[in-house]
């Protein structure tokens, strides 16, 4: 899986809700083929937009309370938080331009 910041119920508030930059969170699972396909893309985005966005990963199997809280029915799902609010969401494996469209208006570039 990608090197995104592991997000758990314990650190969700500090890593996501209190983040000074937008946070792109992927809900994923080890057994999910499309999630594996997204891993390198998310790593690439994390490097390309370092300091402008934060990329986090929530293991859906290990964080059922976060899955329920977000109403996640399948993985992968990309969720964008900005200033403590969930502002956009996209389900399924997506190409880079679609993922970038979730946050690009917030960071420029």
Buried (B, 14 or more C-beta within 10 A) or exposed (E): BBEBBBBBEEEBEEBBEEBEBBBBBBBBBEEBEBBBEBBEBBBBBBEEBEEBBBBBBBBBEEBEEBBEEBEBEEBBBBBBBBEEEBEBBBBEBBEEEEBBEBBBEBBEE
